[in-house]
Amino acid sequence: RRSAVEAIILRHAPDAIIHGARVERLPNTTFFTIPGLKAETLQIAFDLAGVALSAGSACSSGKLGASHVLEAMGLGKLGGALRASIGHETSDADLALFESAMSGVVSRRGAKAA
């Protein structure tokens, strides 16, 4: 299912960065950035659409400010990242809701650029 989440992200935001995409990582978590949008702004937009995501890395949950993980990776200026976690109970309906939310978030980004 992680690959389905990442496909949705990249389908709607081809410039999105999937952190750690080329290395071994947990099979249930995607850590991603959409350039030009702050993680906190994205988190609120997804929340309003009914999708719960976390801003930052798991070790900095609940903390405000720059992600020390992104800073250590040399990516601190990206505006943050979101973490999407999936589980055995993640359904096709959950993925459809995520896709709908992603579409809405990215469409607003395009409207701001115009």
Summary of the structure (lengths in Angstrom):
residues: 114
radius of gyration: 13.3
end to end distance: 33.8
largest distance: 40.1
contacts: 298
relative contact order: 0.22
helix: 47%
strand: 11%
